[in-house]
Amino acid sequence: MPKNPAVADLIKQACQERGWGPSELARALGLAESGDPRRLQRQHARRWIEGERTPDHWWPYIARVLELDPEAINLPEAVPVALRTDTVASVLHLGRSDVDRRNFIVASSGYALSALDLPDMDSITRRTRSASPGSLRVGRGEVAAVRHMVKTLGDSASELGGGHARHLAVRYLTQDVAPWLEGRFTETTGRELFAATSQLVHLAGWMAQDEGDTSELRGLAQSYYAHSYRLAAEAGDPELSATALRGLAVQCVDLGYRAEAVQLSEACVDYGRHLDNPRAVAYYEATLANAAAQDDDRRMATRHLAMAEAAIGKPASTGGDSWAAHYSPGRWAHESGMILSRLGDLDAAEEHLHLALDIHGLDRRRTRAIVLADLGGVRLRQGDVDGALVTWRGFLDCADGIRSVKVPAALQDMRVRLRRYSGVPEAQELRERAARFAARS
């Protein structure tokens, strides 16, 4: 079969998640196909992982042992090509593929960085000149409609998790917004429409990322974020551009692409320097601090965390429609607490998480549940078992009904950490409750 780099990236990432090299993959495939662990030679597995060849006979067994979608062998040529096409055509193709469950996409560090390539800055001007007379006329009413839907769907996802309404957001993009993007508009309206669509596409990316930890959803999230950045850049909106890059940076942190996360976060900060919005500045500085902490660069993390704290302490300004404009002191306190936890300062981490919960409050149930889960982990690391148990009970009470990848991840983390306290009846009771919770999720 012809070489397909996207398939190789999928195999390589799945192996990395399991800590497998070519030898482990070859052994698992031999057992799956014939029951003989020596059936397949190591070099064959290495070629598939490195992309030197694409599997044919062995693909069904690879899909089985790596828990991949069997249809992923039909992946299109490497995904980054999509970023070099017309942005509107590309994002609508992405959305329609998402709705139809086709063209499996793989997240990769190369794809994330390719978002930084220069967008098509003449895109809107070219569309205003080439629109056909029969195209739908678009004005500010349509732009306002997109913004209203972003807020409505975003409020629902923030409360109940990204898994609740993602396909509503994508269908709205492909069925309602698509004719407007391909319609007739002035350059001013076009920029506003692209900016509003960038927010909608970013929301779809966040929803995919929050919905689940699968290769497909990770790939979708990354591609939506990249398209959101291009739409925002073509609209000339630095805040939306930076916020989309932040989405890519956070995902790179989650996937372990540490160098790429730092580079994307630095780009966020560069955009933020031109904004008269302290909360946006705090948003991007905290993102860079988080990426640096994950990269074990304590000096950089500490410096940018201090910059984020200085910015969040300034009066909030009006203006700016991206999520950065809604980056509250409570959200900052949560993010800062987890950065400090990563740096080993558990007392400061607990103080910041308390600040997020008790001082600022958190009006979204999803967010409050996640903070409670994080606080329980910090307390346990401090040796405060009773405090951790109380906090985790609050997490379970709050998390019921939330469809977010962070909930099952927190449940699993809690259950594993409590195993060492099998002699504590309260801990065992909490583990059993968490197991029941996970079973019905």
Order of alpha helices (4+ residues) and beta strands (2+ residues): alpha-alpha-alpha-alpha-alpha-alpha-alpha-alpha-alpha-alpha-alpha-alpha-alpha-alpha-alpha-alpha-alpha-alpha-alpha-alpha-alpha-alpha
